[in-house]
């Protein structure tokens, strides 16, 4: 565990030095939000649409920066050294921790900017929104990390990442959109508990299968 | 050889019977189908649409199983088997999507309405597409087999959310969804016995057809690899 923490610290330091992922993510948030704002123009959009668009922004932003953790190792040629010094599960834990922090930072910024820019985006049940937001972010980080590991070994990395991630993330995104709509409508926790259970199941399943399969990807 | 003739006759019978047998209010003769409220004449698609959707899932399942086998034994033949299964799977997936959309035009009024079932078949189509995209982006055979196997298994454990959970809990238009009162569980008690018989015969016939095509598919893939290797050794 301490090894994966030091791996995480190494990733964090190299990220803070180059600011590659942070810069591209920040720019991507601004670009996606402004594209949506331009396309809306002076129209007023309905509340239910803002819930969906919120997850559109989150999906495309995460697709622009979350693959860095593994792709950078392949590009620098440091993955073989990592294979020598650490067990696959340690590497995966370190990378997962880094992506989790990145996803939470990114989505918090998106949520703040989004609620400032879209007047229709008013959340009535704030507790439900926070819970579904946290669960959704965890699932997003888990799934995007394992897909990042796959595409780092394949060619055409940039275009392949959203293509491979979208079908895997679809159950999560659909239920998260539904949960966001619930919190906009002010639905109680009891009504939303089934959707919450789906997201929790998704998180657990994707985490388990990632740890089981990462060995095969990493040794390839 | 005999079973091929048998399969040919079976599928001929199913196609003729499924299309031509009449739907009446009170079925008396052995060749008459009952009138199902909410489905009416459109009910006949069940003999062709349901088997294609079923085979899509079967093919997906077999892709995952042979991917799992490949990861355990690292035998490239297993990769050829999962590839052949997925090739057929995407064909049946497209067929199920198209027949379903045509049926939806007549039953629900539009080709596509994001019913939970339509979402789930669309997700399967996306997964197959992504899987083939991943395979075509990797040159090395072993690497391609390993990575696509891993992806197939990840997709296989998340997709049951679509195929088995979401359509049954979400309210939808498709027969058999959660709030469906008039068409209900179609197979159990809305069909009479001869309709059930032809439905299950069609399911069996298409499944045999699928396994036959799959065998031909993976054998030709394995032979092609062998021939390529021999040519490389000689030349």
HADDOCK unambig.tbl for C-alpha pairs under 7 A between the chains (distance, minus, plus):
assign (segid A and resid 150 and name CA) (segid B and resid 147 and name CA) 6.33 0.50 0.50
assign (segid A and resid 154 and name CA) (segid B and resid 137 and name CA) 6.23 0.50 0.50
assign (segid A and resid 154 and name CA) (segid B and resid 138 and name CA) 5.47 0.50 0.50
assign (segid A and resid 155 and name CA) (segid B and resid 137 and name CA) 5.25 0.50 0.50
assign (segid A and resid 155 and name CA) (segid B and resid 138 and name CA) 5.95 0.50 0.50
assign (segid A and resid 156 and name CA) (segid B and resid 137 and name CA) 6.54 0.50 0.50
assign (segid A and resid 163 and name CA) (segid B and resid 130 and name CA) 5.83 0.50 0.50
assign (segid A and resid 164 and name CA) (segid B and resid 130 and name CA) 5.32 0.50 0.50
assign (segid A and resid 167 and name CA) (segid B and resid 123 and name CA) 5.94 0.50 0.50
assign (segid A and resid 167 and name CA) (segid B and resid 126 and name CA) 6.00 0.50 0.50
assign (segid A and resid 167 and name CA) (segid B and resid 127 and name CA) 5.62 0.50 0.50
assign (segid A and resid 168 and name CA) (segid B and resid 155 and name CA) 6.03 0.50 0.50
assign (segid A and resid 168 and name CA) (segid B and resid 158 and name CA) 6.57 0.50 0.50
assign (segid A and resid 171 and name CA) (segid B and resid 161 and name CA) 6.68 0.50 0.50
assign (segid A and resid 209 and name CA) (segid B and resid 154 and name CA) 6.69 0.50 0.50
assign (segid A and resid 213 and name CA) (segid B and resid 150 and name CA) 6.44 0.50 0.50
assign (segid A and resid 217 and name CA) (segid B and resid 147 and name CA) 6.40 0.50 0.50
assign (segid A and resid 220 and name CA) (segid B and resid 143 and name CA) 6.31 0.50 0.50
